[in-house]
């Protein structure tokens, strides 16, 4: 805990923020910038929450390295051979720790400059205006915070599967896996969502033989199948096996390995793995903060419901980030955090973003925003879809990566952009332009007539729009 000597007496706060992940620290900092006196409560010794300490950021550092390995291997086919990589796991860990350390110490500095008081401990409500902060270390006391307003940003946790030996250190969640205590020879990844796919990519790059099991019949369920196909093709060649429509029926901890049995049409015979990574979703932490003592309603999924101003059912208590439900994304949390802080500071604002983009930082990356094709079908929206193949992009060919495509979903009536999807390296960077276009109400003509630099992957966005306009000259002429 910092900010002594506060353990003994009650601390007063104009604004209490519970949780210092991207949602919590953003809310605290924005409110402080608007003149509020802020107390920020966090159980970890550093700020940044799961995302910065044990999630988004360390995983991206490792994904960067595993992409290097894959690229070096692929270069052999184009005339440059590097040989087998030699992996120094201690150096890898310290690179990852440096990246995280840099950011968390930066945040501590930002909190200090804003005079945000940080209290370390587990926070739980004791009343509508009172929170107790219980010690994490045994030598610290308990502190009570009396607050006028509160923002709950207490995040989420990995879902555990019943009957899995989660106490065995070889059964990992994403936090355990990112510790990189060893590189397993054979790894089973349970869950073909974003976390499962990203972690499979990391461990494959580091030399593990990966088997991936997904309960539903597609990787990244819910994402348009044409965006997932190029990813599937590449990982098919890399992983030992990908089992769709399959369930892990049991994991038995044996001395030398984890014995796993499968259920489903393609189920294999029981097999042994050195480690199992479980990435089957996250659960909101609403059930861990005694919210009922403050009168805040929490549903049976641990989710706290909020209105467009991020207000819970208790008017002076707000909530942001994973704890208010899907999508559980840091960039959604930070946006909501600013709304909550500004409303508390008296501004008339609300969460009115037209879309929250998603990115799977796999190889290739998959990114999407706005209306998907499947949404359009379900909602009966008349759309026109155009898709520009990266095989016709000079830049993608030069990168040796022509498997991608850039897809626009346009309103059938007037060509207005309703949604988009990109698959290919750097798709996560390309999607932002399309988010801005959607927010500004752009149509295909606006995008096609905005000059994009040549030769870039971003050109594929303009070319997809030209395809819609019938003005494209980089593909066959439109049929007359
Ligand atoms: P997810 O819900 O995205 O994926 C979980 C997958 O596991 C699903 O495809 C589901 O069908 C499958 N599954 C469920 N039970 C299973 C079982 N018993 N056996 C096999 N498969 C099973 O969840 P996640 O990947 O764990 O991610 C959690 C959250 O974190 C998500 O909200 C995600 O958006 C977020 N996240 C985002 C990023 C990013 O933006 N790049 C990265 C990491 C996490």
Boltz pocket constraint, residues with backbone or C-beta under 6 A from the ligand:
constraints:
  - pocket:
      binder: B
      contacts: [[A, 161], [A, 190], [A, 191], [A, 192], [A, 193], [A, 194], [A, 195], [A, 196], [A, 198], [A, 213], [A, 214], [A, 215], [A, 216], [A, 218], [A, 220], [A, 221], [A, 246], [A, 247], [A, 248], [A, 279], [A, 280], [A, 281], [A, 282], [A, 326], [A, 327], [A, 328], [A, 329], [A, 358], [A, 359], [A, 360], [A, 361]]
      max_distance: 6.0
